[in-house]
Amino acid sequence: MTTNYTLEVIQVVEVQVKEKESFERALRRFKKMWERAGVLREIRNRAFYEKPSDAKREMKKKTVRRIKRLARIEALRNNPRASQQRRRRRRK
């Protein structure tokens, strides 16, 4: 019986406190790096087991949403009057 394990590594975020730098400033830099590394997102994703089929389904949904959003944006770029018409509709 063979078992395939996938090992994903969470990035370690480090901040070197510079000379004459306040703790608050270093903490702010740490928080920015932490957000960019996606540590919290990764922790939330790993909080519960997600079946591979559910993960694939969710990825497909995200892809469809992204494509539709990009198509909407592209349509607005090609037809600038469309955005004005949308604004007029909302006011009424």
Backbone bond lengths (Angstrom), bond angles and torsions (degrees), N, CA, C in turn:
res aa  C-N    CA-C-N  psi(-1)  N-CA   C-N-CA  omega(-1)  CA-C   N-CA-C  phi
1 M - - - 1.446 - - 1.528 107.96 -
2 T 1.329 115.70 125.64 1.458 119.60 178.75 1.518 109.41 -108.79
3 T 1.298 114.87 142.38 1.460 120.45 179.16 1.521 108.29 -124.66
4 N 1.305 115.54 132.59 1.459 120.36 177.77 1.519 108.75 -100.91
5 Y 1.312 116.06 124.14 1.453 121.09 176.78 1.512 108.72 -112.61
6 T 1.291 115.81 136.18 1.457 118.93 173.98 1.516 107.36 -108.53
7 L 1.292 115.80 131.90 1.447 121.43 -178.36 1.516 108.36 -110.89
8 E 1.309 115.21 118.60 1.450 120.50 176.85 1.513 107.32 -111.02
9 V 1.291 116.16 138.53 1.450 121.03 -175.79 1.520 109.30 -108.86
10 I 1.316 115.35 129.75 1.455 120.25 173.98 1.519 106.90 -82.54
11 Q 1.308 116.03 132.23 1.458 120.40 -178.61 1.523 110.38 -67.24
12 V 1.313 115.54 140.74 1.448 121.22 175.90 1.523 107.11 -92.84
13 V 1.316 115.36 129.42 1.457 120.48 -178.14 1.523 108.13 -104.70
14 E 1.318 115.22 124.48 1.460 120.63 179.21 1.518 109.76 -124.78
15 V 1.328 115.46 146.02 1.452 121.23 175.53 1.516 107.94 -133.09
16 Q 1.309 115.89 124.80 1.463 120.48 175.55 1.529 107.31 -89.77
17 V 1.334 116.16 123.97 1.458 120.15 178.88 1.525 107.61 -78.76
18 K 1.324 115.00 122.66 1.456 120.39 -177.79 1.523 110.33 -80.76
19 E 1.322 114.65 165.87 1.456 119.40 177.70 1.526 109.74 -64.01
20 K 1.321 115.81 141.00 1.466 123.53 178.16 1.527 112.21 58.66
21 E 1.321 117.64 24.57 1.462 121.12 176.71 1.512 108.42 -102.08
22 S 1.318 116.09 132.93 1.459 119.23 -178.87 1.531 110.25 -71.14
23 F 1.308 113.98 155.68 1.464 119.87 179.00 1.528 110.28 -62.83
24 E 1.335 117.22 -39.18 1.467 121.34 -178.72 1.536 111.20 -61.30
25 R 1.329 115.65 -40.23 1.469 119.68 179.98 1.533 110.90 -67.20
26 A 1.322 115.98 -41.96 1.464 120.05 178.32 1.531 110.19 -64.92
27 L 1.331 115.84 -39.12 1.466 120.13 178.35 1.522 110.28 -63.88
28 R 1.312 116.85 -40.28 1.463 121.35 178.53 1.536 110.17 -62.65
29 R 1.346 117.07 -43.44 1.460 120.50 177.32 1.522 110.82 -62.26
30 F 1.336 116.07 -40.32 1.468 120.36 178.86 1.522 110.58 -61.81
31 K 1.323 116.50 -45.20 1.469 119.97 -179.25 1.521 111.89 -61.41
32 K 1.336 116.70 -40.63 1.467 120.02 178.42 1.521 110.82 -63.32
33 M 1.334 116.02 -46.36 1.469 119.79 -179.92 1.525 110.44 -63.53
34 W 1.315 116.98 -37.68 1.455 123.22 -179.28 1.520 110.39 -64.06
35 E 1.344 116.02 -42.74 1.464 119.85 178.48 1.524 111.12 -66.91
36 R 1.328 116.83 -43.97 1.470 120.66 -179.49 1.526 111.68 -62.98
37 A 1.328 116.28 -34.87 1.467 119.95 -179.69 1.528 111.09 -72.34
38 G 1.333 117.78 -18.53 1.459 121.37 178.14 1.517 113.67 75.36
39 V 1.326 117.39 31.35 1.462 121.23 -177.19 1.525 110.89 -65.32
40 L 1.334 117.37 -47.85 1.460 120.49 -178.19 1.526 111.19 -62.94
41 R 1.336 116.17 -42.05 1.469 120.65 178.52 1.531 110.24 -59.44
42 E 1.334 115.54 -42.87 1.464 120.96 -179.57 1.527 110.92 -64.75
43 I 1.316 116.81 -40.74 1.470 120.62 179.37 1.519 110.18 -64.16
44 R 1.319 115.93 -43.33 1.475 119.07 179.25 1.524 111.20 -64.43
45 N 1.331 116.61 -38.48 1.468 119.75 179.07 1.527 111.20 -65.33
46 R 1.310 117.22 -33.61 1.463 121.03 -177.20 1.533 113.07 -89.29
47 A 1.313 118.02 -3.66 1.462 120.55 -175.82 1.535 111.37 -61.58
48 F 1.329 116.98 -36.34 1.450 121.51 -179.80 1.519 108.95 -131.04
49 Y 1.306 115.67 148.75 1.452 120.00 178.21 1.520 109.46 -70.76
50 E 1.306 115.42 136.07 1.453 120.99 176.77 1.521 108.26 -121.34
51 K 1.326 114.93 124.47 1.461 119.05 -179.67 1.519 109.65 -61.76
52 P 1.319 117.59 145.22 1.467 120.38 179.34 1.529 113.23 -56.51
53 S 1.331 117.38 -37.28 1.463 119.49 179.81 1.528 110.57 -66.60
54 D 1.350 117.16 -37.70 1.461 120.32 177.41 1.525 110.81 -68.05
55 A 1.319 116.32 -37.20 1.461 120.43 179.05 1.526 110.07 -64.12
56 K 1.332 116.91 -43.23 1.467 120.93 178.81 1.521 110.63 -63.56
57 R 1.331 116.34 -42.95 1.460 120.87 179.78 1.534 110.47 -60.75
58 E 1.314 116.12 -43.73 1.467 120.94 179.61 1.520 111.11 -65.19
59 M 1.335 117.09 -39.39 1.462 120.86 178.25 1.534 110.55 -62.89
60 K 1.334 116.79 -41.21 1.460 120.51 178.70 1.520 110.72 -63.65
61 K 1.340 116.58 -41.79 1.465 120.44 178.91 1.526 110.55 -61.79
62 K 1.323 116.28 -43.84 1.467 120.49 179.25 1.520 110.60 -62.43
63 T 1.330 116.55 -40.51 1.457 120.70 179.95 1.516 110.78 -63.49
64 V 1.330 116.91 -43.95 1.466 121.15 179.99 1.529 109.77 -62.90
65 R 1.345 116.69 -44.40 1.464 120.45 178.75 1.522 111.16 -60.83
66 R 1.343 116.41 -43.27 1.456 120.68 -178.79 1.523 110.78 -63.60
67 I 1.340 116.69 -43.32 1.463 120.95 -179.83 1.524 110.69 -63.95
68 K 1.326 117.19 -42.59 1.466 120.51 179.23 1.525 110.94 -64.01
69 R 1.333 116.36 -41.81 1.463 120.80 -179.92 1.528 110.23 -64.00
70 L 1.342 116.48 -44.43 1.466 119.89 178.88 1.529 111.25 -64.37
71 A 1.323 117.37 -36.26 1.465 120.82 177.95 1.524 110.35 -65.58
72 R 1.343 116.49 -41.05 1.463 120.68 177.35 1.529 110.93 -61.61
73 I 1.325 115.82 -45.16 1.463 120.44 -179.74 1.522 110.57 -63.84
74 E 1.310 116.48 -42.56 1.461 120.91 179.48 1.527 110.77 -63.96
75 A 1.334 117.44 -39.54 1.465 121.19 178.53 1.529 110.26 -63.26
76 L 1.327 116.92 -39.23 1.463 120.00 178.70 1.527 111.04 -68.07
77 R 1.321 117.07 -35.48 1.464 120.32 178.18 1.528 111.14 -67.07
78 N 1.321 116.05 -39.61 1.460 120.37 -178.38 1.519 112.37 -76.22
79 N 1.320 117.29 -26.45 1.459 121.50 -178.90 1.525 108.30 -128.97
80 P 1.326 118.19 86.84 1.469 119.88 -176.40 1.521 113.38 -63.97
81 R 1.321 118.06 -22.86 1.465 119.83 179.39 1.527 111.13 -70.89
82 A 1.317 117.09 -22.48 1.465 120.46 -179.24 1.526 110.60 -62.12
83 S 1.334 117.49 -39.32 1.454 119.43 179.73 1.519 110.64 -67.02
84 Q 1.353 117.72 -36.10 1.459 120.50 177.50 1.522 110.37 -67.29
85 Q 1.319 116.88 -39.46 1.459 120.72 178.99 1.517 110.70 -64.86
86 R 1.328 117.31 -38.62 1.467 120.57 178.70 1.516 109.98 -63.93
87 R 1.337 116.71 -41.70 1.463 120.09 179.43 1.519 110.92 -62.90
88 R 1.336 117.27 -42.41 1.459 120.61 179.44 1.523 111.11 -62.41
89 R 1.324 117.11 -39.98 1.459 121.13 179.94 1.518 111.05 -63.14
90 R 1.321 116.24 -39.97 1.469 119.47 -177.87 1.517 112.62 -67.60
91 R 1.322 117.69 -32.24 1.472 121.19 -176.88 1.517 111.62 -67.41
92 K 1.312 117.02 -33.21 1.470 120.90 -174.88 1.457 112.82 -69.32
